Amino acid sequence: MAPKAPLPSGKPLGADARVPSPSGVDGADATEVAEAWAEVAYGHDTKYDSGPHDAMLRSARWFTAKKAAAERSYRPASGAGEEWNTWADHKAWTTVGVTSDDDGDGPVDTDVLAYRALFVEGTAHGRDGWTGTGPRANVFLKLTRAGRGQPWRVADVTAVEAAVPPSPTLSPSTSASTASPDHPE
C-alpha cells in the first residue's frame, strides 16, 4: 500500500482574512508569549486554511528554531475532521479567548525555563452569518530562552483538545419506524 499524500498547505492570506495578529507582545514575559502563541495557533480562517496546521505555522514566530523547523516539516496525512468541515461549509474563521489555567502546582520559572497551562475557548464565525463552537483545548507549553533578558520562545506544546459531541443521528432504537404497541412490525 502506498503512503498517503500529505494535505497541501492553505492559500496565501487575502485582505479579507480573519486571523489574529497580536502586536506589542512583550517577549520578556513568558505568559504574554504563551497567550499570543495560543491566540494565533487557534485562530483559523477556513477560507484560506486547509486545516488547523496552517494557523500553527503562523504561530511559528514564537517558536524556538528547533520547534519551528519541526512544524514546518510536518505534513498532516489526513483531513482536519468533521468540526473543521462544518466550519469550512460556512467559510468560517475562529476567535479564541485564552485564559491561564495555572493552579499553582507547576514548576517555578527559572531564568531560562518556564511552563504555562492555558485554556483556549473559541467561537467559529461563518461568513454567511452562522456561529458555532470553535476550538477548545487545554494547552501546556514549555518556554525557553537563551538567558535573562532574551525573548521567551515556545519549545514544546502538549494540547488536549476538547471532545466534540457526536452529531445526533437516528439509531436503530430511535429510527423512524412505523412500529408501535398498536402496530408491531
N, C-alpha and C positions, 0 to 999 in steps of 0.2 A: 504494500500500500504506500502510495506517495505521500509525503508530508503535505499538510495544508499550506496553502499560500497565505502569508500574513495579510491582514487588512491594510489597506492604504491609509495614509495619514489624511487628515481633513484638508479642506481648501484654505488658501490664504484668507485671512480675515478681511472683510469688506468694511466700508464706512458705517454700515448699519449693524455690525457685530455687537453683541451684548455680552461682553466678557469683562470681568473686573480687572482693573489695573491700579492697584494701590500705590499711592505716592507718599513720600515723606516717611517711609518706614525706617526706623532707627535700627541700623544693623548691629549696634552695640547692645540692643535689648532682645534677648532670646525669645521672649514672649511675643514681641511685635513681629519678629521674623517668622515665627511659627504660625501666628494668626494670618499674616499676609500670605504665606505659602498656602494655607488651607483655603483661604478665600479664592485664590486663583486656581488651585488644583481641583476644586469642586465647582468652579464657575464655567459651565458648559454652554455652548451655543450650537444646537443641532443643525442649524442652517449651514454651518461651516465645519463643525467637528464630525468625524466619522465615528468617534467613540470617546469615552472618558480619558483615554490616554493623551489625546490632543491637549486637554487642559493641563494634564500632568507635565507635558513638555513646556507649556507656557510658564509653569511654576519653577522651571529649572534655574531661573536667575537666583533662587535662594538655596540651591543645592551645592554640596561640595563638588569639586571637579569629578571625583570618582562616581558619585551618585548621579550626576548629570550625564556622564558618559554611559552609565548602565541604563538609564531611562531612554536615552537617545538610541541605543542599540536594541532595545526591547521592541518586539512587534507582536501585538495581540494576534492570536491564532484563531479567535472566534469572534462572533458578533458581540455587541455590548449587552444584549438581553432585552427582555420584554419591556422593562421600565424605560430604557433608552428608546426603544421602538415607539412607545406611546408618546414620549417627548418629541421624537422626530416627526411623527404624524402631524403634530401641531407646530412644527418648526420652532420648538421652544428653546428658551435659554433658562439658566438657573441662577438664582441668587441664594446666597447662604448666610446664615448667622453663625458665627464662630464664638464659642464660649470656652473658657478654661474649665477643665474637668479635674482640677487639682484638689485632691483630697488630703494633701499634706503627707502622704506616705511615700512620695517619690524621693529619689536621691537628691541630695543638696547639690546645687550648682557649684562647679569649680571654675577656675579661670578659663578652662578650655573645653568643658563638657557640661551640657545641660539637657534635661529631659522635659518635655511638655506633653500633657494629655489635654486633648481638645474634644469638644463635642461639636459636630457640624450638623446643622439642620437647615434644609433648603426648600425652596419653592420653585416649581417649574412654571414658566410663563409662556403660553403659546402666542405666536404672532396672530392667531385667529381669535384671541380673547380668552382662550381656555386657561385654567390654572389648575395645577396638580401638585402632588408631593414631589419634592426634589430630593437631592442626595441627603442621606442621613448616615452618620458614622461616628464612631468613637475612634479617634486618631491619636496614636502615640508617636512622638518624634524624638529622635536623638539629634541634638545640635552640637556642632563642634566649631572651634575657631583656632587659629594658629597661635594666638596669645592674647593677653589682656589688651583691650583697645582695638583688636581686629574684629571684623564683622562675623556674626554668627552665621553658620550655614547648616542646612538640613543634611545630615549624613545618613539617616535611616528613617523609614516610615513603616509603621505597622497600623493598618486600618481594619477595623471590624465594622463592616457595612451592616446597616440595619436590615432586617429581613423585610422583604416585600411580600405582603399578604397575597395569596393566590387570587386570581380573578374568580368571581363567583361563576360557577358553571353548574349545569344540571348533572347530578349524579343519578345512577340507576334508581336510587330510592326516592329521588325528588323529581324524576323526569315527568314530563307532561304526558302521562299515560291516561287512558280512559278508565283504568281500574278504580273501583271504589267498593265499599262494603255492599252497595246495592247492585253493582255491575262488575263482578270479578272477571279477570282476564281469562 
